[in-house]
Amino acid sequence: MKKQQDINLMTRREAIKLGLLGTAGLAFINPFDLLAQETAPLKPKAKAVIQIWLWGGACHLDTFDPKPNAGYDYCGPFNKVIPTNVDGIQINPLLPLLAKQADKYSIIRSMTHGNNSHETAAYIVQTGHTPDRLVYPSAGAVVSLFKGYDNGYKGLVPPYIVLEELQGRFSESGFLGTKYKPFATGGDPAKTPFAVEGIVAEGISDQRQISRRELLRSLDSLGKAMPANPLFKMFDNCEENAYGMIFGDMRKLFDLSTEKDETRKLYGTNTFGQSCLMARRLVEQGVPYVTINYKGWDTHKQHFQIMNRKLPEFDQGFAALLTDLSDRGLLGSTIIWCGGEFGRTPKIQWEPPWNGGRSHFGNCFCTVLAGGGFKGGKIVGESDETGEQVANRPVHSQDLLASMYELLGIDPESKMPNPMGLNVQVMPEAKRLTEIM
């Protein structure tokens, strides 16, 4: 049984390198069959990704890997757990709505990279690479490369969207260049109107926008005098596109006031909840990659006070997203990836100036995956009794990303263009999360 598990955790290339093609193996296996398996086209299950980025790093002990018996110096006031709707899975009591939906998601309790710097850790988690001579693209940029404009995407908005501001810890597009950078919406979806950058100007009415356009046209005497000039025609086309964004279908896509009041309340009438609702609308319209940049998890001080406020908000928005996607038949084709750049120190820093805070911790942390071909109701890996070390089945960022890419139909061994002309592959040699795929 142990040998079979080890084979399941191998990459496809590792399986060929080992004795599977030895003398004994050749007696039972046609090597051309294995070659066909190595190069066979992937069968994608997912069409889109919603990434809930817990900016700053959420504490695994206070969310999806509680340690109520570790003692007050580790669990603090969170010394209780609640069962979920999956036998054997327990989480923080401040996540009751997510507890009722544990059958829809799986928890990786053994994420690790060992880096405690925001910038480097974010880069590792988002790209699956440690820093070297190349600046690798984030998962969103990779998906944009393979699922975006170069491959038939014709959506109303760019294929890689960030709600509401860029994460700012790394270069999202890396060596792929600015073409694959995300569009950051700006604004706040909990406000009416949602002031999306370049589409809705807060405080400026539609009538005022129309008046501005009429004034612009009245002043364009040169354009009127040379109507056939190709440069002026190009300018007119740009103007039409710009106002098409302001008053057309793109604006309607970002207009959350068209949603039913009960739907908006289901998600929570706060920035995170409405961001989750906006993410659902975007993937519903075919956008392949959406990141919700959910700030506020870098809790060096007043950690438990912040968690008492933040966890119920997180619980409501995330649970509503799972429910809504499932009810609309979208969960099976939409991956939800929830996690941050690392966890927080399991041992609480009671001493001044922290006074009950948790610092950065890359040795062991949690990630939650749902939908798009990932099974629900599972636990992958395990931390030790205090959450300070991985006890079994360490999972690295490249393993998670390669698994996600395969479910999207992106071969992890596909080549990526780069300015140095190097043979760079998407995510080779990673160990897929076969337990939940």
N, C-alpha and C positions, 0 to 999 in steps of 0.2 A: 504493500500500500504506500509506504514511504517513497519507494522508487517511482511509482506512478505519479505521486504528487510532485516529485522533483522534475519529471519529464514535463508535467503540465506547466511548470514555472519557467521552462526553458524558452528561449527565443527559437524561432523556426530555424535560424542559421546554426544555433548551438546544437539542435537535434541532429542536423546533418553532420556536424563536425565530430560528434561522439560516435560510439560504436554502432549506432543504428545503421551505418553503412559499412560496418565491418564484415568479415567473412560470414559470421553466423547471420547477421542481418540480411545479407544479400540472398541467403537461401529462402527468405520469406518475403522480402520487399523488393519490388522493382525500382531501381534507382531513378528511372525516368518518371515513375509515379511520384516520387518524392520531389523531383525537380518541378513537376507540374504543380504540386501543392505549394512549392516555394514561390512560384510566379503566378499562381492562379489569381484571377481578379477577385477583389474583396466584395462582399455582399453587405453594403451599408444598411444599418438599422436606424441611424440617426440622421436628421436633416439640419439640426441646429443645436447650439449650446447657449445656455444661460449660465453665466459665471457669477456667483455671488461672492464677491471678493471682500473678505473680512479684513479691511485695511488696518494694519497695525498688529494683527495676530490675536485670535481669540484663544482663551485658555481651554484646553481639552478637558481638564478636570471639572470645569464649571459648565460644560455643555454636554458633550457626547461620550465622555469617558470618566464619569464621576468615580471618586475614591472615598466613599463615606467612612471607611474604616481606617483611613490613613492617619487620622489624628488632626487636631485643630490647626497645627502648623501647615497642613497641606490643604485641607478642605475648608477651613475657616467655618463660617456659619452655614455653608452648603454641606451639611452632614446627613442629608437624606437624598433618596432617589425615588423616582416613580417608574413603575413598569410601563412598557409600551404594548402595543397590540401584537407584538411578536415575542413569544416566550423567550426569556433569557436576556432580552435587551432592556437595559435601564438607562435613563438619562436624567438630567437635572429637572427638579420639580417645576422650575419656571418655564418649562417647554411642554406644557400639557397638550397643546394642539398637535405638535409634532409627534408626541408620544402616541397619539391615535393614528398616525400615518406611517409608522416605522416599516410597515410592509411595502411601502413605496420607495424607500431609500436604503442604502447600505452605508455603513460607517467604517472607514479605514482608521484604526486606532494605532497604527504603527508607521505613520509618515515620519520621515527623518531626512535631514541633510546636515545637521550639526552646525549650521551657521546662524549667528545671532545678530547680524547686521541687517537692518531693514532693506537697504538697497540690494545687497548681494543675495539675501534670502529671497526677496521678491523676484529677482532675475532668475534664480535657480528654479523656483516653483513655476514661474510663468513660461520659461523657455525649456526647462528640462536639461539645461547645460550649466556647468560651472564656468566662470569667466575665463576666457582665453583670448587669442588674437582676433577672433571673430566675435562680433556682437550679434548673437542669434535673435531671431524674431520670436515674439510671444506666440502663445497658442492662437490668439485671435487673429494675428497677422498670417499665421500658417493656414488657418481655415479660410481667411480671405483670399490667399493665394490660390488655393485649390477649389474653393467653392464660390469665389467672387466673380468679378467682371471678366476675368480671363477665361472663365469656364461657364459662361452663359447666364450669369446672374443678371437679372433685369429689374431689381426691386426699386421701390420709390426712394429708398435711402441707401447709404453705403452699406456694404456687407458686414462691417465691423463697427458696432456702436458701443459707446461707453456712457452710462448714466451716472452722474451728471458731469463729472470732471475727471480728467485723466488721473491715473494713479500716481504718476510723477516720480516713481522710484527707479524707472528704467526706460530704455528706448523700446516702445512697443513693437515697432516694425523692424528693428535691427538692421541687418545688412540687406533686407528686401527693399528698403527705401520708403520714402514718404507716401508712395502710392498705396501702401498697405497699412498706413496709420489709421487708428480708429477716428470716427467722428464723435467728438464729445459734445453732448447736447447742451451743457450748461443748464441754467435755470433750476427750477424745483417743481417736479410733477405734482406735489401736494398743493401748489398754488394754482389759481385760475386767473389768467391763462398760464399754461406751462410755457415759460419764455425760452423756447429752444433757439439756440444760437443761429442767427441768419434767417430764421423763419418767423418768430414772434418777438417783437420788441416790447418789453414790459412798459406799460404806461402810454403806449401809442395806439390809438384806436384804428380800426380798419379805414374809417373815413379819412383820418389824417394821412394814412399811407396812400390812399387813392389821390388825395389832394397833392401830396408830394410828387406822385408820379405825373400828374397833370402839369404841375409847375415845371418839372424836369423837361417834359416834352415841349412846353411853350417856350422854354429858353434855348431849345436845340435848333437854332436858326441855321447853323452850318449843315446839320444833318438833313434839314428840309431842303436846303439848296442843292445838295448832292445825294439824292435818294438812291442812286444806282451804285454809289461807291461801296466796294466790298467790305471796307473797314467799318463803315457805318451800319451795313447790314449785319455784320458780326456783332456789333454793339447792340443792335436791336434784338438779336437772338438772345444775347446774354441777359438783356433786360426782361424779355419774355420769360426766360427760365427762372430768373430771380423772383419775379412776381408770381410765377406759377407755383414756386415753393411757398410764398407767403399766403396765397389765397387758394391753392389747389389741394390735390390729394395728400401731399406730404404733410401739410398743416393738419388735415383731418386725421391723419394717422396719429399725430401727437396730441390730439384734442381729447383728453380724458373726460371731459364733460359729457361726451356722448355715451359713456358707460352708465349703467343703471346705478342708482345710489346704493343699493344693497350690495352690488359687486364692489364698489369702491370701499364701503365700510368693511366688507369681508377681509380685504387686504390691510386695512388700517389707514386712517386719513393722515398719515405722516409721510415723510420723504421716502423712507425705505419701502413701506407698504405700497405706495403709489409707483415707485420704481419697479417693483415686482409686477404690478399690473401692466405698466408700460412695456416691460420685457415680454410679457405674454402677447401683447398686441403686436410687437415687432416680429416675434418668431411666427405668429399667426399669418403675417404678411410675407413670410419667406426670408427674413433676415437670418443669415446663418450663425452669427456670433454676436451676443449681447453681454456686456459686462455691467454689473451693478457695483459701483465703487462705494461700498458701505463703510464709512469711516467711523472712528470712535472706539476701536478695540485696543489701542495702545495704552493700556491702563497701568501705568507705573504707580499712580496714586489713586486712592479712593476706589480701588478696584471693585469691591463688593457693592458699594453704593451705585456705581455705574452699571454693574451687571443687573442689579435689581430693577433698574429703569430700562436697560437695553434688551435684556433677554425676552421679556414679554412682547416687545415690538418686533424683534427678530422672529419669534415663534409665530406670531400672527401672520406676518407677511410671507414667510417661507411656506407655512402650512397652507395658506390660501393659494399660493402659486401651484403647489402640488395638486390641490383639489381642483382648481380651475383647469389646469392643463389636462388632468385626468378626465374630467367631465367633458371636455371638448375633444377628446381623442387625440391630444397632442403630446401627452407624456411619453408615449412609446417612441416618438420620433424626436424628442427634445431631451438632450442631456442637461441635467442641472449639476453643476460643479460648485460646491460651497466650501470655502476654506480661505485661509490667509497665508502669509509668508512663513509663519511659524506659530508655535503655541506660546504659552507664558510659563514662567518658572513654577513648577509644582509646589515648591516650598515658598510660602508667603513671606514677603519682606515686611515684617512688622516694625522694624526699626525706623527712626527718622532718617531722611525726610520722606520715606515712602509711606510709612504709617498704614500698612496693610495693602501694599501693591504687589503686582507681579511683573517681572521683567521679561525680556525676550528669551525664547527657548526653542532652539532648532533641533534638539536631540530626539524629541518625540512629540508628535502632535496629531490632530485629527483632521480628516477631510470627509465630507459627505458627498455621495454620488447617487443620482437618481435618473431614471428615464433613459430613453435613447438606446436601449439594449442592455443597460446595467440592471441586474436583478435587485430587487428590494428585499428587506428583511434579513440582511446578512451583516456579519461582523468580519472584517478582514484584519488579521494581525492582532496583537495584544501588547499592552504596555505592562510594566512591572507594577508592584503593589502601591507604589507612590506616584506612578506616571512619569518617572524620571528617565527611564530607559525603555527601549523596545525589547519586549520579552521574546517575541517570535514574529516571523514573517515581516521583516522590514520592507517598507514600500518607499521607493524613491520617486521623485517628480517625473523622471523620464518614463517610469513604469505606468504611472497614471496617464500621462499625456499620450503615450503610444497606444494605450488601450482606448482612449477616447478617439484618437485619430482613426483607428481601425473601425470603430463603430460608425464613424462618419464616412467610411469608404476611402480614407486617405492612407495609402501604404506607407508605414513608417520608414521604409527603405527608399522611398521616392527621393529624387535629387531636387535640390533647391538652388536657384540661381544666386550667385554671389559675386561681388566685384573682384574678388581675387581669382575667380575661375577654378576654385577648388572643388573636389568631389565631396560635396556636403549633402548628407541625407537628412530627412526629417527627424527621425528618432530611431536609429538602428540599435540593435543589441539590447533593447529594453525587455523587461520581463512583464508580460501582460497579466492583467488581473483576472486570470481564468476563473477564479472562484465566483465572480459576479458577472461574467460575460456569457 
